[in-house]
Amino acid sequence: MSWCTMRVVTICLPESYVEGVDELIGQNKYPNRSEVIRIAIRDLLVDELWGDRKPSNSLPLVAQLQKLAQVQDLPQKPPS
């Protein structure tokens, strides 16, 4: 990422998102939470605004993440 002036933005995230971000950092895929969130927002903007977006029948990213969070919050059935 090129160096530019950055602004601080405070956001609220579901606990499962924070845990996922921390897991990515723990896997050494990203150096910190800010970088994970910057990359996610950049990719969203490329897809939604700046890139050649192709129509898709899939759910928007936010809906996909909400659905994933709901699935992760469900109690797991013990193996039979």
C-alpha positions in Angstrom: 0.0 0.0 0.0 1.4 3.4 -0.9 1.9 5.8 2.0 -0.9 8.3 2.4 -2.7 10.2 5.1 -4.9 7.8 7.0 -7.9 8.6 9.3 -8.9 6.7 12.4 -12.3 5.1 12.0 -13.9 3.3 14.9 -16.1 0.3 14.0 -18.1 -2.4 15.9 -17.7 -6.0 14.7 -19.3 -9.2 15.8 -17.0 -11.2 18.1 -16.7 -14.0 15.5 -15.2 -11.4 13.0 -12.7 -10.3 15.5 -11.7 -13.9 16.2 -11.4 -14.6 12.5 -9.2 -11.5 12.0 -7.0 -12.5 15.0 -6.7 -16.0 13.6 -5.4 -14.6 10.3 -2.8 -12.6 12.2 -1.9 -15.7 14.3 -1.3 -17.6 11.0 1.1 -14.7 10.0 -1.0 -13.9 7.0 -1.3 -10.2 8.1 0.8 -8.1 10.6 -2.2 -6.5 12.5 -5.9 -5.9 12.6 -5.7 -2.6 10.7 -4.0 -4.2 7.8 -6.6 -7.0 7.6 -9.4 -4.5 7.6 -7.7 -2.1 5.1 -7.2 -5.0 2.6 -10.8 -6.2 3.1 -12.2 -2.7 2.4 -9.9 -2.2 -0.5 -11.1 -5.5 -2.1 -14.7 -4.5 -1.5 -14.2 -1.1 -3.1 -12.4 -2.7 -6.1 -15.3 -5.2 -6.5 -18.2 -2.8 -5.9 -16.9 0.6 -7.2 -13.5 0.7 -8.9 -13.2 -2.6 -10.8 -15.0 -4.2 -13.7 -17.7 -5.8 -11.6 -19.5 -8.6 -13.3 -23.1 -9.3 -12.3 -23.4 -12.2 -9.9 -26.1 -14.3 -8.4 -24.2 -14.6 -5.2 -24.9 -12.8 -1.9 -23.2 -9.5 -1.2 -20.1 -9.9 0.9 -21.7 -8.4 4.0 -24.6 -10.9 3.7 -22.1 -13.8 3.3 -20.2 -12.7 6.4 -23.4 -12.4 8.4 -24.5 -15.9 7.3 -21.1 -17.3 8.2 -21.2 -15.7 11.7 -24.7 -17.2 12.3 -23.4 -20.7 11.2 -20.4 -20.3 13.5 -22.6 -19.4 16.4 -24.7 -22.5 16.1 -24.0 -25.2 18.7 -22.0 -28.1 17.2 -23.5 -31.6 17.2 -21.2 -34.2 18.8 -20.0 -36.9 16.4 -22.1 -40.0 16.3 
